[in-house]
């Protein structure tokens, strides 16, 4: 499975960005796609996830500002980020998790830089 992320960039505080990720390869119909981020000197953290069966989950920092959406037919996931602030500056990674015979397969995209200027 390969994940290709796009959409990062430089934005002023209060602005918006949209990240997109396309998955290809041997993708199972049941999976979870999501976004994580890693700021300099910090551990990678979950931002939002969306299972193929529906529903969404957001980290507290993302609630009310970010919206995750996915297209199961196209194996894509997007993250609309609004009201961005300097604390959102990080490399954002697309992620896909699926289970094959009870073994978790965890895939990462290459990361896309988001920089918010204050």
C-alpha positions, 0 to 999 in steps of 0.5 A, a space after each residue: 500500500 502506498 499513500 501520497 499526501 499533498 496540500 501542505 504549505 505556509 499560511 497565516 494564523 487564522 487561515 485554512 489549508 486542505 490536505 489530501 491523501 490518496 492510497 493505492 495498492 492492496 487496500 482492504 475494504 475495512 480500514 481506518 484512514 487518518 492524519 497524524 502530525 509531528 512538530 519539531 522536538 515532539 512525538 507524532 500525535 493523532 489528529 483525526 481518523 475516519 474508519 471505512 465504516 463511517 464515523 470520525 474521531 478528532 484529537 481535542 486540539 482538532 475538534 471544532 476546527 478540522 474536518 476529516 472526510 474520506 471517499 471509500 470508492 477512491 481510497 482518499 482521505 482529506 483534512 480541512 484545517 480551519 482557524 490555524 494557529 502556530 501550534 498547528 505547525 508540523 509535518 502532517 502524515 497520512 495513515 492507513 491501518 487495516 487488518 489481514 488475518 488479525 495482523 495489523 498493517 500500518 502504512 504511512 505517507 511521506 509527510 507534508 509540511 504545514 507552517 502557520 505564521 503568527 
